[in-house]
Amino acid sequence: MFVVHQVQQVLVLQFGDPKRVIKEPGLKFKLPLIQNTVDYDKRILDYDLPVEEIIASDQKRLVVDPFARYKILDPLKFYQTVRNENGIRNRLNSIIIAALRRVVGGVELSSLLTDKRQSIMSDIRDEVNREAQRFGIEVIDVRIRRADLPEANSLAIFDRMKSEREKEAREYRAQGQEASKRIRSIADRDKTVILANASKKGQILKGEGDSQSIKIYANAFKKDPEFFMFYRSMQAYKESLSDESTTMVLSPNSDFFKYFNNILRIPKKSKNY
């Protein structure tokens, strides 16, 4: 007597020859001494393949780390063809690598980096499954856990990417400098325009002020010419004699001193002024 567990399927052998397959769990019987059993797992099994280098259709190399998941459906066929898990893994290794080379070799490397990757892996799985059915198994899935470029290619791509990033950085800096010059040019132009307008406005205001001043002086002169001349002379004295270091050499008879020479000539302020 022997027990078949829920996750097991058993092949009964008699003198090494298969006699029956038991897939249902429970207590089972066999002939002692002349019969023995081989147990196989009913669950899905994983197989990690060695890292392999393959070449895409664009002649670019790729280092892949594939794995497969399979299930034993026919213990008798499995026993007759590969005997055990070590046997099936040796067969799967060659089948999967061959399928990878055929399918991936027909597409460009960039396809493995897009949504097409799922379709590519499905094609590989279907091809592997067709080959694996003769061993009594079903291949559930074939995947690539990792896909890297060879070290030499990785360094070359890194250098190229570095050069591209440096080129982009130079372009961005050049664009920034150009924008800076353009902004400065606009600012300088606006500054020149603003200063010119301010200067123009200042000249206009100064002209208006001078005109108004002349008008005031003219009106004052018309109203009382003698007092106006006296007032202007006083302003001249103030401006000329306010500095103690100033030395003036003039004739006493000069008109400049006419109000000093004859104090009685000082005019009285007009009532109209």
C-alpha positions in Angstrom: 0.0 0.0 0.0 1.1 3.6 -0.6 -0.4 7.1 -0.5 -0.8 9.4 -3.4 -0.9 13.0 -2.3 -3.0 15.8 -3.8 -0.1 17.4 -5.6 1.3 14.0 -6.9 0.8 11.8 -9.9 2.4 8.3 -9.7 3.7 5.9 -12.4 3.7 2.3 -11.2 6.5 0.2 -12.7 6.9 -3.6 -12.7 10.4 -4.8 -13.2 11.1 -1.4 -14.8 8.2 -1.5 -17.2 5.3 1.0 -16.8 2.1 -0.6 -15.8 -0.3 2.2 -14.8 -0.6 5.9 -14.0 -2.4 7.1 -10.9 -3.5 10.8 -10.8 -6.2 10.6 -8.1 -5.1 11.1 -4.5 -5.7 8.5 -1.9 -4.6 5.1 -0.6 -3.4 2.9 -3.5 -2.1 -0.7 -3.8 0.9 -2.2 -5.6 2.5 -5.7 -5.6 5.3 -5.8 -3.1 8.8 -6.6 -4.3 8.0 -6.7 -8.0 6.4 -3.2 -8.4 7.7 0.2 -7.5 6.5 3.8 -8.1 7.8 7.0 -9.5 6.3 10.2 -8.2 5.9 13.3 -10.4 4.6 16.8 -9.3 1.2 17.9 -10.6 1.9 21.5 -10.0 3.5 24.1 -12.3 7.2 23.8 -12.2 9.8 26.6 -12.8 13.0 26.3 -14.7 15.7 29.0 -14.7 17.9 28.8 -17.8 21.5 29.9 -17.9 22.2 33.4 -19.2 22.5 33.4 -23.0 23.7 35.9 -25.6 21.5 36.2 -28.7 21.6 38.5 -31.8 18.7 40.5 -33.1 17.9 41.0 -36.7 19.7 44.4 -36.7 22.9 42.5 -35.6 22.7 43.9 -32.1 23.7 41.6 -29.3 21.6 41.0 -26.2 22.3 39.1 -23.0 19.1 37.4 -21.8 18.2 35.6 -18.6 15.2 33.4 -19.6 13.0 31.2 -17.5 10.2 28.8 -18.2 7.2 27.3 -16.4 5.9 23.9 -17.4 3.5 21.2 -16.2 3.8 17.4 -16.5 0.6 16.2 -18.2 1.5 12.7 -19.3 3.7 10.9 -16.7 4.1 7.8 -18.9 5.4 9.8 -21.9 7.5 11.9 -19.6 9.1 8.8 -18.1 9.7 7.1 -21.5 11.4 10.2 -23.0 13.2 12.1 -20.3 12.8 10.0 -17.1 13.0 12.9 -14.6 13.2 16.7 -14.2 16.9 16.8 -14.9 16.3 15.2 -18.2 13.5 17.6 -19.2 15.5 20.6 -18.2 18.3 19.5 -20.5 15.9 19.2 -23.4 14.1 22.4 -22.5 17.3 24.3 -22.4 18.2 23.5 -26.0 14.6 24.0 -27.2 14.1 27.4 -25.6 17.5 28.8 -26.6 16.9 27.7 -30.2 13.4 29.3 -30.2 14.8 32.5 -28.7 17.5 32.7 -31.4 15.0 32.1 -34.2 12.2 34.5 -33.0 14.4 37.3 -31.6 16.7 36.9 -34.5 13.8 37.9 -36.7 13.1 41.2 -35.0 15.0 44.3 -34.2 16.4 44.9 -30.7 14.1 47.9 -30.2 11.0 45.7 -30.5 11.9 44.0 -27.2 11.6 47.4 -25.5 8.1 48.1 -26.8 4.6 46.6 -26.5 5.7 44.0 -29.1 7.7 42.2 -26.5 4.6 40.4 -25.2 3.7 39.1 -28.7 7.4 38.0 -29.3 7.4 36.0 -26.0 4.1 34.4 -26.9 5.6 33.2 -30.2 8.6 31.8 -28.4 6.3 30.0 -25.9 4.1 28.5 -28.7 7.2 27.2 -30.5 8.7 25.7 -27.4 5.4 24.1 -26.4 5.0 22.4 -29.8 8.5 20.8 -29.3 7.9 20.0 -25.6 4.6 18.1 -26.1 6.4 15.0 -27.2 7.9 14.8 -23.7 4.4 14.7 -22.0 4.6 18.3 -20.7 2.9 21.6 -21.4 5.0 24.8 -21.4 2.9 27.4 -19.6 5.1 30.4 -20.1 8.5 31.5 -21.3 9.8 34.8 -20.1 13.0 36.9 -20.1 13.7 38.0 -16.6 16.5 40.4 -17.7 17.8 41.6 -21.0 21.0 43.5 -21.0 23.5 44.6 -23.6 27.0 43.0 -23.5 29.4 45.0 -21.4 31.3 46.4 -24.4 28.0 47.5 -26.0 26.8 49.0 -22.8 29.9 51.1 -22.5 29.6 52.2 -26.1 25.9 53.1 -25.6 26.7 54.9 -22.4 29.4 57.0 -24.2 27.0 57.8 -27.0 24.2 58.7 -24.6 26.7 60.9 -22.6 27.7 62.6 -25.9 24.1 63.2 -26.8 23.3 64.6 -23.4 26.3 66.9 -23.5 25.2 68.1 -27.0 21.7 68.8 -25.7 23.2 70.7 -22.8 25.3 72.8 -25.1 22.3 73.5 -27.2 20.2 74.5 -24.2 23.1 76.8 -23.0 23.4 78.4 -26.4 19.6 79.0 -26.5 19.7 80.4 -23.0 22.6 82.8 -24.0 20.7 83.8 -27.1 17.6 84.5 -25.1 19.6 86.5 -22.6 21.2 88.6 -25.3 17.7 89.2 -26.8 16.2 90.2 -23.5 19.2 92.5 -22.7 18.9 94.1 -26.2 15.2 94.7 -25.7 15.9 96.1 -22.2 18.7 98.4 -23.5 16.4 99.6 -26.3 13.6 100.3 -23.9 16.0 102.1 -21.6 17.3 104.3 -24.4 13.7 105.1 -25.5 12.7 105.9 -21.9 15.7 108.1 -21.3 15.2 109.8 -24.6 11.6 110.5 -23.8 12.5 111.7 -20.3 15.2 114.0 -21.7 12.8 115.3 -24.4 10.1 115.9 -21.7 12.7 117.6 -19.5 13.8 119.9 -22.3 10.2 120.7 -23.1 9.5 121.5 -19.4 12.7 123.6 -19.2 11.8 125.5 -22.3 8.4 126.2 -20.9 9.9 127.3 -17.7 12.4 129.5 -19.4 9.7 130.9 -21.6 7.6 131.6 -18.5 10.6 133.2 -16.7 11.3 135.5 -19.7 7.6 136.4 -19.8 7.6 137.3 -16.1 10.8 139.4 -16.5 9.4 141.1 -19.5 6.2 142.0 -17.7 8.2 143.2 -14.7 10.3 145.4 -17.0 7.3 146.8 -18.7 5.7 147.8 -15.4 8.7 149.4 -13.8 11.9 149.4 -15.9 14.0 151.3 -13.4 13.2 149.1 -10.4 13.7 146.0 -12.6 17.2 147.2 -13.6 17.9 147.8 -9.9 16.7 144.3 -9.0 18.8 142.7 -11.7 21.8 144.6 -10.5 21.3 143.4 -6.9 21.2 139.8 -8.2 24.4 140.4 -10.1 26.1 141.9 -6.9 25.0 138.8 -4.9 26.2 136.3 -7.4 29.5 138.1 -8.0 30.4 139.2 -4.5 29.2 136.2 -2.4 32.6 134.4 -2.7 35.2 136.2 -0.5 38.0 135.0 -2.7 36.6 136.7 -5.7 38.6 139.7 -6.9 37.1 142.1 -9.4 39.0 144.8 -11.3 36.6 147.3 -12.6 36.5 151.1 -13.2 34.6 153.0 -10.5 32.7 154.7 -13.2 31.4 151.3 -14.5 27.7 151.0 -14.8 28.1 147.9 -12.7 28.6 150.2 -9.6 26.2 152.9 -10.5 24.0 152.1 -7.5 27.0 152.2 -5.1 28.2 155.5 -6.4 24.8 157.3 -6.0 22.8 155.7 -3.3 20.1 158.3 -3.8 19.4 156.8 -7.2 18.0 153.7 -5.7 14.5 153.5 -7.1 11.5 152.9 -4.9 9.5 149.8 -5.6 6.6 150.5 -7.9 3.2 149.9 -6.6 2.4 148.0 -9.7 5.4 145.6 -9.3 
